[in-house]
């Protein structure tokens, strides 16, 4: 190998190292932004599990949820109904025996409207399995954004352990890349001397 081949090989190697460094740095920045959004501003990403809200969003989409102090009719809420994560539209807020219930329903389940719900008695609502009767303590938040087909890609953000591991690995990769660059420059100075 002659001297010019060695220079080209070093340039290609340096370009590859710089590219990898920038990729890892971008991943770190994205993860830190996600961490700030999740913990600082209480945004939570979730994967939509069914088509009950189609065409607003479908299974596999990602929704971003933020807890609110108050919810209004028409909001799309994320809640746990009997241990099942559900994202449905709020059709009515009704107080029964001193308890406030948020009555939610999927847009794609049937043609139930707020007007239809207003004409139903509590007994009829209790018997209709398509209407979720949710208390405030079960509501995780209001959907503030949705992204088509991104649910499975960003589902890990909701799992704090995976997010922390990803951040630690990314920081380790950046520090290893920086350390390699420092050693490379030191070795280069030694060879040039």
C-alpha positions in Angstrom: 0.0 0.0 0.0 1.5 3.3 -1.0 1.2 6.6 0.9 -1.7 8.0 -1.1 -3.8 4.9 -0.6 -3.1 5.2 3.1 -4.3 8.8 3.1 -7.5 7.9 1.2 -8.1 5.0 3.6 -7.7 7.4 6.6 -10.0 10.0 5.0 -12.7 7.3 4.4 -12.2 6.0 8.0 -12.4 9.5 9.4 -15.5 10.2 7.3 -17.2 7.0 8.6 -16.3 7.9 12.2 -17.6 11.4 11.8 -20.8 10.1 10.2 -21.3 7.5 13.1 -20.6 10.2 15.7 -23.3 12.5 14.1 -25.8 9.7 13.9 -25.2 8.8 17.6 -25.4 12.4 18.6 -28.7 12.9 16.7 -30.1 9.8 18.5 -29.0 11.2 21.8 -30.6 14.6 21.1 -33.9 12.9 20.1 -33.9 10.7 23.2 -33.2 13.7 25.4 -36.0 15.7 23.8 -38.3 12.7 24.3 -37.3 12.4 27.9 -37.9 16.1 28.5 -41.4 15.9 26.8 -42.3 12.8 28.7 -41.1 13.8 32.2 -41.1 17.6 32.0 -44.3 18.4 30.1 -46.2 15.1 31.0 -46.7 14.1 27.3 -47.1 10.3 26.9 -47.0 8.4 23.6 -49.2 5.3 23.2 -49.8 2.9 20.4 -53.4 2.6 19.2 -54.5 -1.0 19.5 -57.7 -1.1 17.5 -59.6 0.6 14.7 -62.4 1.8 17.1 -61.6 5.5 16.3 -61.2 5.1 12.5 -60.8 7.2 10.5 -59.3 9.6 13.1 -56.6 7.1 13.8 -56.3 3.3 13.3 -54.4 0.4 14.9 -50.7 0.9 14.8 -50.8 4.7 14.9 -49.2 6.6 17.7 -51.1 9.1 19.9 -49.6 11.6 22.2 -51.6 12.2 25.4 -51.3 15.0 27.9 -53.1 15.0 31.3 -55.5 18.0 31.7 -57.3 19.6 34.6 -60.6 19.5 32.7 -62.0 17.6 29.8 -64.7 18.8 27.4 -67.3 16.9 25.3 -65.6 16.1 22.0 -62.1 15.5 23.4 -60.5 12.1 22.6 -59.4 10.6 25.9 -56.9 7.8 26.8 -58.1 5.8 29.8 -57.9 2.3 31.2 -61.3 0.6 31.1 -61.2 -2.7 33.1 -57.4 -2.9 32.6 -57.7 -2.4 28.8 -56.0 0.7 27.4 -58.7 2.6 25.4 -58.7 5.8 23.4 -62.3 7.0 22.7 -64.2 10.3 22.3 -65.9 11.9 25.3 -69.6 12.2 24.4 -71.0 13.4 27.8 -70.1 14.1 31.4 -72.8 12.9 33.7 -73.1 12.9 37.5 -74.8 9.9 39.1 -75.2 9.4 42.9 -72.4 12.0 43.6 -69.9 10.4 41.1 -68.9 12.1 37.9 -68.8 9.8 34.9 -67.1 10.6 31.6 -69.1 8.7 29.0 -66.9 7.7 26.1 -67.5 5.9 22.8 -65.4 4.9 19.7 -66.2 6.8 16.5 -66.1 3.6 14.5 -68.2 1.4 16.9 -71.7 2.5 15.9 -73.5 5.8 15.1 -74.1 6.9 18.7 -74.1 10.7 19.0 -74.1 13.0 22.0 -77.8 13.7 21.4 -78.6 10.0 21.4 -76.7 9.6 24.6 -78.5 12.5 26.2 -81.8 10.8 25.6 -80.7 7.6 27.3 -81.3 6.7 30.9 -78.5 5.6 33.2 -79.8 2.0 33.1 -79.7 2.0 29.3 -76.2 3.4 29.4 -75.1 0.8 31.9 -76.4 -2.0 29.7 -74.7 -0.7 26.5 -71.3 -2.3 26.4 -70.1 0.1 23.7 -70.3 3.1 26.1 -67.4 3.3 28.6 -68.3 4.9 31.9 -65.0 6.3 33.2 -64.2 8.2 36.3 -61.6 11.0 36.4 -59.1 8.8 38.2 -59.0 6.3 35.3 -58.3 9.0 32.6 -54.7 9.4 31.6 -55.2 12.4 29.4 -56.4 14.0 26.2 -55.0 13.1 22.8 -53.1 16.1 21.6 -51.5 14.6 18.5 -51.5 11.5 16.4 -49.0 10.0 13.9 -49.9 7.4 11.3 -48.3 4.0 11.7 -45.7 5.2 14.3 -47.1 3.4 17.3 -44.8 0.4 17.2 -41.7 2.5 16.6 -42.2 4.9 19.5 -43.9 2.5 21.9 -40.6 2.1 23.8 -40.7 5.7 24.9 -43.6 4.9 27.3 -41.5 2.1 28.9 -39.2 4.2 31.1 -36.7 1.4 31.6 -36.0 1.0 27.9 -35.8 4.8 27.4 -33.2 5.1 30.2 -31.2 2.1 28.8 -31.2 3.7 25.3 -30.0 7.0 26.7 -27.2 5.4 28.7 -26.1 3.4 25.6 -26.2 6.5 23.4 -24.2 8.5 25.9 -21.6 5.7 26.1 -21.4 5.5 22.3 -20.8 9.3 22.0 -18.2 9.2 24.8 -16.4 6.2 23.2 -16.4 8.0 19.8 -15.0 11.1 21.3 -12.3 9.1 23.2 -11.4 7.3 19.9 -11.1 10.7 18.2 -8.8 12.0 20.9 -6.6 8.9 20.8 -6.5 9.1 17.0 -5.3 12.7 17.0 -2.7 11.9 19.7 -1.4 9.0 17.6 -1.4 11.2 14.5 0.8 13.8 16.3 3.2 11.1 17.5 3.5 9.8 13.9 3.9 13.3 12.4 6.6 14.2 14.9 
